[in-house]
Amino acid sequence: MQGLGREGQDTIRDHDDPEVRDAALIAAAQRVEHHEIAGYGTVVTCTRLLGHGDAATLLNTTLHEEGGTDEIFTGLSRGINVEAMLR
């Protein structure tokens, strides 16, 4: 996760064009979300296997929230990516 954070900082430093920078930052944010989704998915499975249904339900709610955030980033990237490609 620290590496992904550094990558985001590098993106800000390396791209002067606002649309290109925004597209790169959205992509970096999505990589963080995907990492979180993978982690929550694993923990949900483990808690279910261990018989902790209530915990699994709560963690699954968070997993779905992370998926929703990823969808928001995908929607944002559609417009920004077109703008960035035109640069």
SULGI-V540272 format. One record per helix or strand of 3 or more residues. SS is the DSSP state (@ for helix, = for strand). FROM is the first residue (numbers start at 0). LEN is the number of residues. If there is no record, write none. Layout:
BEGIN
ss={SS,SS}
from={FROM,FROM}
len={LEN,LEN}
END
This chain:
BEGIN
ss={@,@,@}
from={1,17,52}
len={13,32,33}
END
